[in-house]
């Protein structure tokens, strides 16, 4: 018996196969070996408020973590800056004097102090000074410790606006990565109040300043350090 081929069905099947292999929706699943990676492009574009150097860093981040890159770029819009102007240390000391019922103003002393290291890249940068300050009553019965972030001269402290930047104290004297920053004694202080201004962060009364030699600004969401301050120990310095 003679067999006949239904060429109409064959033609339709061939067309559907070609469409499946060339469709952008099917390419990753159907024909990974037919893709020339050099020809694969994305429609990602940097915002116009980014410099060319910042854009390069964002594009590199976008290749590995698109969502993180987009979130960071959006936060870097200058309109999203948050400026915080906390009380001067003299006002904090006076509040403590009132709290303990003393007529004498407590003594304010810088225990540790340092400036932020140069930027880690075009995106991850912080500028200013970080200090650990003690406020001690004259009878030495009351001591409060706090971290103070401030600028140099007439400038203010600033850091790139990034997701959920948190302040940590580290036992490493000058960490360059998360392994060094969090490999020893580490204290999470607080979430950063804003990315600009003068800021105070009160530490617990049992705080042991001898354990820590640097301050680190870190975003857990991005797993990225945004600033490091190596401390100079000023204990006992007038």
Helices and strands as residue ranges (DSSP letters): H 7-22, H 24-30, G 32-34, G 37-39, H 52-64, H 66-75, G 78-80, E 83-85, H 89-100, E 107-115, E 126-127, E 129-136, E 143-150, E 157-159, E 165-170, H 178-181, E 186-191, E 196-202, G 209-211, E 214-219, E 224-230, E 232-233
